[in-house]
Amino acid sequence: MNLRQNTLLQIMLKEGSFQTIDSLAVLLNCSEKTLRNDIKDINTFLKDNNFETSIQTKQGSGVHLSLYKSEEAYLHFFLDTKILEIRPELERFYRGMIALLFSSQPFTMDSLAEELYSNRAQLKTDILRWESMLQTFHLTLEKKSHLMITGKEENIRLFVLYYFYQVAPTAMVQTIEPYFLEDHEEIFLIILHLYEQKLGQQFTNNAIHHFCIYLGIMIKRIRLHHSIQQTDKTIMIDNDIKKLMEDTFHIPFHQDELAFLDKVMESGAKQWNNAFIQNYTITNQTKHIADIFLKELQNTYHQPIDKTLYKPFCILLETALRRKEYDMRVLNYNSNQVKFDYLPVFLSVVKIFFDHKELHDLHLFETEYTRLAMLLIPYFKELNIANKLHVGLVVNCSIEQAYYGKYTIEKALPNIEIDQILTELDMEKMSNDEDFYISFNYLKTEKPYIQISGMLHSKDIEKIKSSISDFQNKNRKSLFSKKYEIKKISSITYDQLTQCLYDEMKKHSCFDMNLTQFCDQIHIIKLFQDDIAIIPFFHKDIKEDFLSIYDIEKDFYMEGVCIHHIHMLCIKERPYHELYDYVLYYKHHLKKDIIKP
């Protein structure tokens, strides 16, 4: 199964409903004949791998995936395990990095291309992708007499730990992990248990998994004479752990190496339970910073945080501060998807950090803002519930019928608050304070209203729901009505791109940040959807909403993702519910392919 066929199957898995052949062909940029052949190949692939699931065709409706529910989870897992076969550039990444970082053999462009069963031209393209990933950890791929990755040794190891899981997590576990674990997993677990005793805390299963791989990375690098130098000399080394490791692996572990290993362990995710939260002692520094953030949050949105979230927030914040102190960027598998799915929450959290100088000066790693936003999703969800629609009820009936209508509507639709009951004549005299009106009769008015029957049947409630959705879409459209300019670029470097975006931002805002600060913010807020890099700014210094789109003809890489479209989405300061609507409408456009040429 090739990449296009895998994409088609993933679409069918996600959508569930019937899709027309012509729409799928347009989406996948192929002919309808090719698409029909792909469907046959996919069905053969599924049958050969013992799946009952298949793609079915229905005349007049299109095609859909006839999915056996018992097979759904396994099918997702199975496709993930096959990703290296479907996307050979990912396999070349793993094999290329292992060759350059864990082999004593020097590689030239030609010898590495041969090692990867590739060619020089393909390797040049692969290296562009790799370099965009290495830059995240301040590493460089030098191309002199032979290829060599240079930079701080600790960054090389963290790069491997981060990107080997980020690129293809399931394939990493199934295919690559055995290379690092060899037959040492049991002793690795003993070492980790000693660290749990030393720290007085249990690691999460994911943390244990990653720590085992780090130990494998560390041992392979030390055996190639790549050791960590000049770390914190104040950390006390555990001689029992040192002796166990030296006796087992027959290599020396000097103080700098073990000091960094201590930092890795301290930065790992701890197992959460009630006892852990209750017994955890928060430092005064963390309390101070948490109190500043939560005060700013409450002042901005006029709603206190749930007290049960205070200590978990402090624990996450303290871990983030420790990782920053140790220069330890820790993977968050869900970071990109969380940013997209909960973009209003993420932008609101980041804005508070950016707007307050003491919080801004923390300069946390980008994934830490996402983790804090994940914890605060319930808080922002309550903000949306608290933001009710204000409605006027227009009646020409008895008083008891009017109040019965108010009670029934508000009970059935908790997001509606009927501020006042009035007649049609009263309504025309009112200013436009209400979002809309509900009436039991036809009204001669240009104001937005919904006509329902005085009996308040279930169909009346459904009519109100449907009409609310229409009103909200109109409001979202007005929020996103400004035209945007699409700029076509044949090719561009990352520095040139950030300069273009910076210049564009200066036209629409009164930003006082310099280019370096601007680039730092881009690194934190950017996210990816397919081949689109979305760079969303939500800032008090933005004077007007605007969207700048750059179409890049040649392949351009950001953190290993091949990008053909850049969307700089800039949103002026506004209440949370308006931010939510604005982002929702942008996503609607994005999904419908309206703003992607």
Backbone torsions as a table, in degrees:
resi	resn	phi	psi	omega
1	MET	NA	128.7	-179.0
2	ASN	-90.3	-178.7	-174.5
3	LEU	-63.8	-42.3	-179.5
4	ARG	-63.3	-42.3	179.2
5	GLN	-65.5	-39.3	176.5
6	ASN	-63.2	-41.3	178.1
7	THR	-61.9	-43.2	178.5
8	LEU	-60.0	-46.2	-179.5
9	LEU	-63.8	-39.0	178.9
10	GLN	-64.4	-38.9	177.6
11	ILE	-62.8	-45.3	-179.2
12	MET	-63.6	-37.0	177.7
13	LEU	-65.0	-40.5	-176.1
14	LYS	-74.4	-44.4	-172.8
15	GLU	-76.5	-46.0	178.1
16	GLY	80.9	-42.8	-176.8
17	SER	-84.1	174.5	178.9
18	PHE	-66.3	139.9	176.4
19	GLN	-125.0	140.4	179.8
20	THR	-78.5	148.9	-179.9
21	ILE	-60.8	-43.5	-176.2
22	ASP	-66.0	-38.7	179.9
23	SER	-67.8	-38.4	177.9
24	LEU	-67.4	-38.6	179.1
25	ALA	-62.9	-40.8	177.3
26	VAL	-65.0	-44.1	-178.4
27	LEU	-61.0	-39.4	-176.6
28	LEU	-95.5	2.4	176.5
29	ASN	56.6	49.9	178.1
30	CYS	-142.9	171.9	179.2
31	SER	-79.2	162.4	177.7
32	GLU	-64.8	-35.0	178.3
33	LYS	-63.2	-44.5	177.9
34	THR	-60.7	-41.2	-178.6
35	LEU	-63.6	-42.0	179.3
36	ARG	-64.1	-39.3	176.6
37	ASN	-65.1	-37.9	177.3
38	ASP	-61.4	-40.6	179.9
39	ILE	-62.0	-41.7	177.6
40	LYS	-62.0	-44.1	-179.5
41	ASP	-64.4	-39.4	179.0
42	ILE	-64.7	-43.8	179.4
43	ASN	-63.2	-38.1	175.8
44	THR	-64.2	-44.0	178.3
45	PHE	-58.6	-46.6	-179.1
46	LEU	-64.3	-41.7	180.0
47	LYS	-66.1	-42.3	-179.8
48	ASP	-63.9	-24.8	-180.0
49	ASN	-103.5	21.9	170.0
50	ASN	67.4	31.2	174.0
51	PHE	-96.0	139.0	172.7
52	GLU	-81.7	-22.5	179.6
53	THR	-62.3	144.4	177.2
54	SER	-158.2	162.8	175.8
55	ILE	-89.0	124.2	-177.0
56	GLN	-109.1	148.1	178.3
57	THR	-111.3	137.1	176.7
58	LYS	-131.0	122.0	-176.9
59	GLN	-59.8	131.0	179.6
60	GLY	87.5	-14.0	-178.6
61	SER	-114.8	-35.0	-177.4
62	GLY	114.4	-141.1	-177.6
63	VAL	-126.9	152.0	173.9
64	HIS	-151.2	163.2	-179.7
65	LEU	-88.7	115.7	174.6
66	SER	-82.5	93.1	-168.6
67	LEU	-99.9	124.1	171.9
68	TYR	-77.4	117.5	-174.5
69	LYS	-56.6	-33.3	-179.5
70	SER	-67.6	-16.6	-178.3
71	GLU	-99.9	-8.4	-170.4
72	GLU	-59.5	-52.7	-177.1
73	ALA	-62.7	-42.2	-177.9
74	TYR	-68.8	-34.9	179.1
75	LEU	-63.1	-44.0	176.1
76	HIS	-58.2	-47.8	-179.5
77	PHE	-62.5	-43.6	-177.5
78	PHE	-61.8	-43.1	179.1
79	LEU	-65.0	-36.6	177.8
80	ASP	-64.1	-38.0	-179.6
81	THR	-70.1	-22.0	-178.2
82	LYS	-93.6	3.6	-170.7
83	ILE	-62.4	-31.5	-179.2
84	LEU	-70.2	-28.4	175.8
85	GLU	-76.2	-36.9	-177.3
86	ILE	-75.9	-36.5	-178.9
87	ARG	-121.7	86.8	-175.2
88	PRO	-62.0	-21.6	178.6
89	GLU	-65.1	-27.1	177.3
90	LEU	-72.3	-41.4	176.8
91	GLU	-63.2	-38.5	178.3
92	ARG	-64.6	-33.8	177.1
93	PHE	-62.0	-51.5	-178.6
94	TYR	-61.1	-49.2	-177.4
95	ARG	-67.2	-35.9	179.2
96	GLY	-67.0	-44.4	179.4
97	MET	-66.4	-39.1	177.8
98	ILE	-63.7	-40.3	179.0
99	ALA	-64.2	-42.8	-175.3
100	LEU	-79.5	-27.8	-173.0
101	LEU	-107.7	-20.3	-173.4
102	PHE	-128.3	21.0	177.1
103	SER	-126.0	142.8	177.3
104	SER	-80.9	-8.9	-177.9
105	GLN	-81.2	128.2	175.0
106	PRO	-74.9	143.2	-178.6
107	PHE	-121.4	134.1	168.0
108	THR	-94.1	176.2	176.2
109	MET	-56.7	-44.6	-176.2
110	ASP	-69.8	-43.9	-177.3
111	SER	-70.3	-33.4	177.4
112	LEU	-70.5	-40.1	176.5
113	ALA	-58.5	-41.3	178.6
114	GLU	-66.3	-40.2	179.0
115	GLU	-60.9	-32.7	-176.8
116	LEU	-95.5	8.4	-177.0
117	TYR	53.5	43.5	-176.7
118	SER	-126.9	-158.2	177.0
119	ASN	-138.5	170.0	-173.8
120	ARG	-62.1	-42.3	-179.0
121	ALA	-63.1	-44.4	178.9
122	GLN	-64.7	-39.2	-179.5
123	LEU	-64.0	-36.6	177.2
124	LYS	-59.9	-42.6	177.1
125	THR	-64.9	-43.4	178.8
126	ASP	-60.2	-40.6	-177.4
127	ILE	-65.5	-34.6	175.2
128	LEU	-59.2	-42.5	177.6
129	ARG	-64.5	-47.8	-177.6
130	TRP	-61.5	-41.7	-177.8
131	GLU	-62.6	-35.9	178.5
132	SER	-66.2	-25.8	177.5
133	MET	-83.6	-41.1	-180.0
134	LEU	-61.6	-34.6	-178.2
135	GLN	-60.3	-30.5	179.9
136	THR	-58.9	-31.1	-179.2
137	PHE	-108.2	20.8	177.0
138	HIS	57.0	41.6	178.7
139	LEU	-112.2	156.2	-177.9
140	THR	-130.9	141.1	173.2
141	LEU	-100.2	103.8	-178.5
142	GLU	-84.0	139.7	-179.0
143	LYS	-120.8	80.4	179.0
144	LYS	-109.7	-128.2	177.9
145	SER	-63.6	-28.9	172.6
146	HIS	-147.1	164.8	-178.7
147	LEU	-77.9	136.9	-178.2
148	MET	-152.7	132.1	175.9
149	ILE	-90.0	122.8	-176.3
150	THR	-119.4	153.6	-179.4
151	GLY	146.7	-177.3	179.8
152	LYS	-62.9	138.3	-177.6
153	GLU	-59.7	-40.8	-179.9
154	GLU	-63.5	-33.9	178.1
155	ASN	-69.9	-35.0	176.8
156	ILE	-61.6	-44.7	-178.7
157	ARG	-67.4	-41.8	179.4
158	LEU	-67.8	-33.2	175.4
159	PHE	-59.7	-47.3	-179.6
160	VAL	-62.1	-47.1	-177.6
161	LEU	-63.3	-37.1	-177.1
162	TYR	-75.3	-57.9	-170.9
163	TYR	-79.4	-26.1	177.6
164	PHE	-64.5	-30.2	175.9
165	TYR	-89.4	-29.6	-177.7
166	GLN	-69.7	-39.9	-172.2
167	VAL	-66.4	-51.0	-178.8
168	ALA	-153.9	83.1	-171.6
169	PRO	-55.6	-47.4	-177.2
170	THR	-67.0	-41.9	178.0
171	ALA	-64.1	-36.4	177.6
172	MET	-59.9	-47.4	-178.9
173	VAL	-64.3	-44.4	-174.1
174	GLN	-75.9	-37.0	-167.7
175	THR	-111.9	-41.4	-170.3
176	ILE	-93.5	-36.2	-175.3
177	GLU	-53.4	-43.1	-178.9
178	PRO	-55.6	-28.8	178.7
179	TYR	-63.0	-37.6	-178.7
180	PHE	-87.0	-33.4	-177.7
181	LEU	-76.9	-35.7	-173.9
182	GLU	48.3	-124.4	177.7
183	ASP	-114.2	29.3	-173.6
184	HIS	-102.2	3.7	-171.6
185	GLU	-58.5	-39.9	-177.9
186	GLU	-63.0	-44.5	-179.6
187	ILE	-71.2	-32.6	176.0
188	PHE	-60.2	-43.3	-179.2
189	LEU	-65.4	-35.1	176.4
190	ILE	-64.6	-43.3	178.3
191	ILE	-60.8	-43.8	-179.6
192	LEU	-65.8	-36.4	177.8
193	HIS	-64.0	-37.8	177.2
194	LEU	-64.1	-38.1	177.8
195	TYR	-68.7	-36.8	176.8
196	GLU	-61.4	-41.7	177.8
197	GLN	-65.1	-40.8	-179.2
198	LYS	-64.1	-42.5	-177.2
199	LEU	-86.0	-15.5	-178.8
200	GLY	70.7	25.2	-178.1
201	GLN	-144.6	149.5	176.9
202	GLN	-94.6	140.7	176.9
203	PHE	-83.0	155.3	172.2
204	THR	-71.3	163.8	178.9
205	ASN	-60.9	-40.2	178.2
206	ASN	-63.1	-41.9	179.7
207	ALA	-63.1	-43.5	178.0
208	ILE	-59.1	-43.4	179.8
209	HIS	-58.6	-50.4	-177.4
210	HIS	-68.4	-36.0	178.7
211	PHE	-64.5	-38.3	176.9
212	CYS	-59.4	-43.1	179.3
213	ILE	-66.8	-39.6	178.0
214	TYR	-59.7	-42.7	179.2
215	LEU	-60.2	-39.5	176.6
216	GLY	-64.2	-42.6	177.3
217	ILE	-61.2	-47.0	-178.3
218	MET	-58.0	-47.3	-177.0
219	ILE	-65.2	-42.6	179.5
220	LYS	-64.3	-39.4	-179.8
221	ARG	-70.2	-40.2	178.9
222	ILE	-63.8	-39.6	179.0
223	ARG	-64.8	-21.4	174.7
224	LEU	-94.2	11.4	176.9
225	HIS	68.9	32.8	174.3
226	HIS	-110.4	95.8	-177.8
227	SER	-110.7	157.5	177.5
228	ILE	-80.0	138.0	-178.0
229	GLN	-124.3	149.8	168.5
230	GLN	55.4	58.7	171.7
231	THR	-102.7	-167.3	-175.9
232	ASP	-67.0	118.1	-178.2
233	LYS	-82.6	-5.7	-175.0
234	THR	-83.8	-14.6	-177.8
235	ILE	-72.4	132.1	179.6
236	MET	-81.3	125.8	-177.3
237	ILE	-84.2	136.9	176.2
238	ASP	-83.5	108.5	-175.4
239	ASN	-67.0	-28.6	178.0
240	ASP	-65.2	-43.6	178.2
241	ILE	-66.0	-42.7	179.6
242	LYS	-59.0	-47.7	-178.0
243	LYS	-64.5	-42.9	179.8
244	LEU	-59.3	-43.8	-177.5
245	MET	-69.8	-41.6	-179.5
246	GLU	-68.8	-38.2	178.6
247	ASP	-68.0	-32.7	-177.0
248	THR	-80.4	-45.9	-170.6
249	PHE	-101.9	-7.3	174.9
250	HIS	56.7	39.2	172.7
251	ILE	-137.2	149.3	-179.4
252	PRO	-76.2	140.8	174.3
253	PHE	-117.8	102.4	-176.9
254	HIS	-80.1	174.7	-171.4
255	GLN	-61.3	-42.5	-179.1
256	ASP	-59.2	-40.9	-178.9
257	GLU	-64.1	-46.0	-177.3
258	LEU	-74.0	-30.1	176.3
259	ALA	-63.8	-41.0	178.2
260	PHE	-68.9	-36.8	177.0
261	LEU	-61.1	-39.4	176.0
262	ASP	-59.0	-42.2	-179.4
263	LYS	-65.4	-39.1	177.2
264	VAL	-59.1	-46.0	-178.0
265	MET	-67.0	-40.5	-179.7
266	GLU	-66.7	-26.9	-177.4
267	SER	-85.6	-7.1	-176.0
268	GLY	-73.6	160.7	179.2
269	ALA	-73.4	134.7	-178.9
270	LYS	-98.4	152.4	179.9
271	GLN	-70.4	123.7	-178.3
272	TRP	-90.2	134.1	167.6
273	ASN	-156.5	172.3	-176.1
274	ASN	-60.3	-40.1	-178.9
275	ALA	-65.0	-41.6	179.6
276	PHE	-60.7	-45.9	-177.8
277	ILE	-66.0	-43.3	-178.2
278	GLN	-65.5	-38.1	-174.5
279	ASN	-88.9	-8.3	-176.8
280	TYR	-72.0	129.8	179.0
281	THR	-99.8	118.4	-177.8
282	ILE	-88.9	136.3	-179.9
283	THR	-71.2	158.1	178.8
284	ASN	-63.1	-35.7	179.2
285	GLN	-62.1	-44.8	-179.6
286	THR	-64.9	-43.6	178.6
287	LYS	-58.0	-43.5	-179.0
288	HIS	-60.3	-47.6	-178.0
289	ILE	-68.5	-42.9	178.9
290	ALA	-60.9	-41.5	-179.2
291	ASP	-65.4	-37.7	177.3
292	ILE	-62.7	-49.1	-178.0
293	PHE	-60.7	-48.5	-174.7
294	LEU	-69.4	-30.0	174.7
295	LYS	-67.0	-43.8	178.0
296	GLU	-63.6	-38.5	178.5
297	LEU	-61.3	-47.0	-178.5
298	GLN	-68.3	-39.3	179.4
299	ASN	-65.6	-32.8	-177.8
300	THR	-77.6	-42.4	-171.7
301	TYR	-112.7	0.4	171.3
302	HIS	57.2	37.2	176.8
303	GLN	-147.6	125.3	-178.8
304	PRO	-71.0	154.1	177.5
305	ILE	-78.9	147.3	174.7
306	ASP	-57.8	127.8	-176.4
307	LYS	-59.0	-28.0	-179.0
308	THR	-69.9	-16.4	179.5
309	LEU	-87.5	-12.6	-171.9
310	TYR	-61.4	-51.7	-175.5
311	LYS	-69.8	-43.6	174.2
312	PRO	-56.8	-38.5	177.6
313	PHE	-61.7	-44.3	179.5
314	CYS	-63.0	-39.6	-179.8
315	ILE	-65.4	-44.8	176.9
316	LEU	-61.8	-42.7	-179.5
317	LEU	-64.2	-42.9	-179.4
318	GLU	-64.3	-38.9	176.5
319	THR	-64.2	-40.7	178.7
320	ALA	-62.9	-41.0	179.3
321	LEU	-65.8	-39.2	179.2
322	ARG	-66.8	-41.5	178.6
323	ARG	-63.2	-38.1	178.0
324	LYS	-67.0	-42.6	178.7
325	GLU	-60.1	-38.5	-178.6
326	TYR	-89.1	0.3	-177.5
327	ASP	56.7	49.7	-172.1
328	MET	-118.3	95.1	177.9
329	ARG	-81.0	119.2	-174.7
330	VAL	-110.5	132.7	-176.9
331	LEU	-61.2	138.6	167.7
332	ASN	-125.4	104.3	-175.6
333	TYR	-51.1	-37.2	-170.0
334	ASN	-92.0	2.6	-168.5
335	SER	-55.1	-51.3	-176.5
336	ASN	-64.6	-43.2	-178.4
337	GLN	-69.0	-37.3	177.6
338	VAL	-63.7	-43.3	178.3
339	LYS	-56.1	-45.1	-177.2
340	PHE	-72.2	-48.8	-176.1
341	ASP	-65.4	-36.0	-176.6
342	TYR	-122.0	44.8	-175.5
343	LEU	-57.6	-42.4	178.0
344	PRO	-60.3	-38.4	178.4
345	VAL	-65.6	-49.5	-178.6
346	PHE	-58.6	-47.0	-178.5
347	LEU	-64.7	-36.8	179.8
348	SER	-67.1	-41.0	178.3
349	VAL	-66.2	-47.6	-178.8
350	VAL	-62.7	-38.5	-179.3
351	LYS	-59.4	-41.5	179.6
352	ILE	-64.0	-41.7	177.0
353	PHE	-63.7	-40.7	-177.5
354	PHE	-72.4	-34.6	-173.2
355	ASP	-77.2	-26.7	-177.1
356	HIS	-99.7	123.1	-171.4
357	LYS	-58.7	-45.6	-177.1
358	GLU	-64.7	-37.3	177.2
359	LEU	-71.8	-40.8	-179.7
360	HIS	-61.3	-39.5	-176.6
361	ASP	-69.5	-6.6	176.4
362	LEU	-68.6	-33.7	179.0
363	HIS	51.0	54.7	179.0
364	LEU	-66.1	159.8	173.6
365	PHE	-67.8	152.0	-172.7
366	GLU	-58.3	-37.1	-177.2
367	THR	-68.9	-21.7	-178.6
368	GLU	-71.4	-35.2	176.9
369	TYR	-63.7	-37.4	178.6
370	THR	-65.1	-42.9	179.7
371	ARG	-61.3	-43.6	179.0
372	LEU	-65.2	-39.3	178.1
373	ALA	-63.3	-39.5	179.4
374	MET	-58.6	-40.5	-179.5
375	LEU	-67.0	-30.9	-173.7
376	LEU	-94.8	5.3	178.8
377	ILE	-54.6	-44.9	179.3
378	PRO	-59.8	-36.0	179.4
379	TYR	-61.1	-47.9	-177.6
380	PHE	-73.1	-28.6	174.9
381	LYS	-62.9	-40.5	178.1
382	GLU	-65.3	-33.2	177.6
383	LEU	-60.7	-42.0	-179.9
384	ASN	-66.8	-37.4	178.3
385	ILE	-67.7	-39.8	-179.0
386	ALA	-66.7	-24.5	-179.1
387	ASN	-84.1	82.9	-175.8
388	LYS	-81.8	156.7	173.6
389	LEU	-79.4	132.5	-178.5
390	HIS	-95.4	123.2	-169.5
391	VAL	-128.2	144.5	170.5
392	GLY	-106.1	134.6	179.4
393	LEU	-100.3	113.1	-177.0
394	VAL	-96.4	121.2	-172.8
395	VAL	-132.2	157.6	170.1
396	ASN	-140.3	66.4	-173.3
397	CYS	-153.0	-176.0	-179.9
398	SER	-69.5	158.3	-175.5
399	ILE	-63.3	-39.2	-179.5
400	GLU	-66.4	-35.9	178.1
401	GLN	-66.0	-37.5	179.6
402	ALA	-63.6	-47.3	-178.1
403	TYR	-72.5	-30.6	174.0
404	TYR	-63.1	-42.3	178.3
405	GLY	-62.3	-43.8	178.1
406	LYS	-59.4	-48.1	-178.4
407	TYR	-62.7	-45.6	-176.4
408	THR	-65.0	-42.7	-178.6
409	ILE	-67.4	-45.2	-177.9
410	GLU	-67.1	-33.6	178.3
411	LYS	-70.0	-40.9	-178.4
412	ALA	-74.6	-29.0	-175.9
413	LEU	-129.3	86.9	-174.8
414	PRO	-62.4	-18.6	179.9
415	ASN	-84.7	6.0	178.6
416	ILE	-111.2	136.0	173.1
417	GLU	-125.6	115.2	179.2
418	ILE	-83.8	105.2	-174.2
419	ASP	-72.8	-35.8	-175.1
420	GLN	-153.5	151.0	174.1
421	ILE	-107.8	127.5	-172.8
422	LEU	-149.2	167.6	176.8
423	THR	-91.2	171.9	-179.9
424	GLU	-62.5	-38.4	179.7
425	LEU	-64.7	-42.4	177.3
426	ASP	-61.4	-39.3	-176.4
427	MET	-61.1	-42.4	-177.7
428	GLU	-66.7	-24.9	179.4
429	LYS	-82.7	-15.2	-174.8
430	MET	-78.1	149.6	169.8
431	SER	-74.5	171.7	-175.4
432	ASN	-83.7	57.6	-179.8
433	ASP	-82.9	-23.3	-176.5
434	GLU	-88.5	149.4	175.3
435	ASP	-69.2	-38.4	174.4
436	PHE	-168.0	178.9	-179.2
437	TYR	-122.5	155.7	172.7
438	ILE	-120.8	133.4	-178.4
439	SER	-133.9	148.1	174.4
440	PHE	-84.4	-6.9	-176.5
441	ASN	-134.6	165.9	174.6
442	TYR	-67.6	137.6	-179.7
443	LEU	-120.5	139.1	174.4
444	LYS	-92.6	84.7	-176.3
445	THR	-152.2	155.0	175.1
446	GLU	-95.0	-5.7	178.7
447	LYS	-72.6	146.9	-178.7
448	PRO	-66.7	127.7	178.0
449	TYR	-149.5	161.6	178.3
450	ILE	-120.9	127.2	178.3
451	GLN	-96.9	127.1	177.3
452	ILE	-130.7	171.4	178.3
453	SER	-84.2	155.1	178.9
454	GLY	-70.6	-9.3	-177.7
455	MET	-81.6	-17.7	179.0
456	LEU	53.7	54.8	174.4
457	HIS	-74.6	170.6	178.9
458	SER	-59.9	-32.6	-179.9
459	LYS	-68.1	-27.1	175.7
460	ASP	-68.2	-41.5	178.3
461	ILE	-63.8	-42.4	178.7
462	GLU	-63.5	-36.2	178.5
463	LYS	-64.3	-41.7	178.1
464	ILE	-62.5	-45.6	178.9
465	LYS	-56.6	-48.4	-178.2
466	SER	-63.0	-41.6	-178.8
467	SER	-68.5	-36.1	176.9
468	ILE	-58.5	-44.8	179.4
469	SER	-59.2	-41.1	178.6
470	ASP	-64.6	-44.1	179.2
471	PHE	-61.1	-43.4	-178.1
472	GLN	-65.3	-39.5	178.4
473	ASN	-63.1	-37.5	177.1
474	LYS	-64.3	-41.3	179.4
475	ASN	-65.7	-41.3	178.6
476	ARG	-63.5	-37.6	179.8
477	LYS	-63.1	-40.2	179.2
478	SER	-66.6	-32.5	177.5
479	LEU	-67.6	-28.7	-172.9
480	PHE	-117.2	31.8	-172.8
481	SER	-85.2	-19.1	-176.7
482	LYS	-64.1	134.7	-179.6
483	LYS	-70.8	151.9	179.6
484	TYR	-120.8	153.0	-178.2
485	GLU	-103.0	134.6	177.9
486	ILE	-104.6	121.2	-179.1
487	LYS	-107.7	126.2	-179.0
488	LYS	-96.2	131.4	-178.1
489	ILE	-128.7	133.6	180.0
490	SER	-73.1	-47.6	177.2
491	SER	-155.2	158.4	-176.2
492	ILE	-160.7	149.4	172.6
493	THR	-93.5	166.2	-179.2
494	TYR	-63.3	-41.2	179.7
495	ASP	-63.9	-40.2	177.9
496	GLN	-65.1	-39.8	179.7
497	LEU	-62.7	-48.8	-178.1
498	THR	-63.2	-34.4	176.9
499	GLN	-65.7	-42.5	177.3
500	CYS	-60.1	-46.2	-179.3
501	LEU	-65.3	-39.8	179.6
502	TYR	-62.8	-45.7	178.7
503	ASP	-62.6	-40.1	178.6
504	GLU	-64.5	-41.5	179.6
505	MET	-62.9	-40.4	-178.1
506	LYS	-62.7	-28.0	179.2
507	LYS	-69.3	-31.2	-170.9
508	HIS	-107.8	2.1	-174.6
509	SER	-146.7	172.6	175.1
510	CYS	-112.2	39.6	178.3
511	PHE	-54.5	136.9	174.4
512	ASP	-107.3	9.0	-179.6
513	MET	-81.8	151.1	176.5
514	ASN	-87.5	178.2	-175.4
515	LEU	-62.4	-38.9	-179.7
516	THR	-63.1	-44.7	178.6
517	GLN	-64.7	-38.2	177.9
518	PHE	-60.9	-45.2	179.5
519	CYS	-64.9	-37.0	178.0
520	ASP	-62.2	-39.5	179.5
521	GLN	-69.3	-39.3	177.2
522	ILE	-57.4	-42.6	-178.4
523	HIS	-60.0	-33.2	-178.1
524	ILE	-80.4	-42.0	-167.9
525	ILE	-94.7	-17.3	-173.3
526	LYS	-65.4	151.4	175.2
527	LEU	-148.1	165.5	-174.1
528	PHE	-124.1	139.0	170.5
529	GLN	-132.9	107.4	-175.3
530	ASP	56.7	-120.9	-178.7
531	ASP	-102.1	23.3	177.8
532	ILE	-109.1	128.7	169.8
533	ALA	-98.4	118.0	179.4
534	ILE	-100.1	125.9	179.7
535	ILE	-120.1	93.3	-173.0
536	PRO	-96.5	121.5	175.2
537	PHE	-107.2	131.5	174.2
538	PHE	-128.6	104.2	-165.7
539	HIS	-148.1	145.5	-178.7
540	LYS	-66.3	-21.7	-177.6
541	ASP	-90.2	0.5	175.6
542	ILE	-81.2	122.9	-174.0
543	LYS	-81.7	-31.9	-179.2
544	GLU	-149.2	150.0	176.7
545	ASP	-65.9	139.5	173.3
546	PHE	-157.5	158.1	179.0
547	LEU	-129.6	120.5	175.4
548	SER	-107.8	128.9	-178.6
549	ILE	-119.0	130.5	175.3
550	TYR	-118.8	123.8	174.4
551	ASP	-100.1	124.1	-176.1
552	ILE	-110.3	119.4	-174.6
553	GLU	-70.8	-46.6	-179.2
554	LYS	-86.8	155.3	-179.7
555	ASP	-58.5	131.0	179.5
556	PHE	-131.0	130.7	-171.9
557	TYR	-111.3	136.2	171.7
558	MET	-130.6	116.6	-179.5
559	GLU	51.2	39.0	176.2
560	GLY	85.5	-3.9	-179.8
561	VAL	-96.6	129.8	178.6
562	CYS	-79.1	117.3	-172.3
563	ILE	-111.1	132.7	174.2
564	HIS	-118.8	-11.4	-179.9
565	HIS	-138.6	134.8	174.0
566	ILE	-114.6	126.5	174.5
567	HIS	-114.6	110.9	170.5
568	MET	-96.3	105.7	-175.8
569	LEU	-101.1	111.1	-176.1
570	CYS	-113.4	125.4	-171.3
571	ILE	-123.5	125.6	178.6
572	LYS	-72.9	162.6	-177.4
573	GLU	-62.3	134.9	-178.1
574	ARG	-161.0	164.4	177.0
575	PRO	-59.8	158.1	-174.0
576	TYR	-59.7	-42.1	-175.9
577	HIS	-65.5	-31.5	176.7
578	GLU	-73.5	-38.2	174.5
579	LEU	-60.4	-43.8	178.8
580	TYR	-58.0	-46.2	-180.0
581	ASP	-64.4	-42.6	-178.8
582	TYR	-60.9	-47.8	-179.2
583	VAL	-65.3	-39.2	179.9
584	LEU	-61.6	-41.0	-179.3
585	TYR	-70.4	-36.8	175.4
586	TYR	-61.0	-45.8	179.2
587	LYS	-62.9	-37.5	177.6
588	HIS	-60.2	-45.4	177.2
589	HIS	-61.9	-42.3	-178.0
590	LEU	-63.2	-43.5	-178.6
591	LYS	-65.8	-39.4	-178.2
592	LYS	-81.3	1.8	176.3
593	ASP	67.7	24.4	-176.2
594	ILE	-78.2	-37.4	-177.0
595	ILE	-105.1	11.9	171.4
596	LYS	-109.6	107.3	-174.7
597	PRO	-59.2	NA	NA
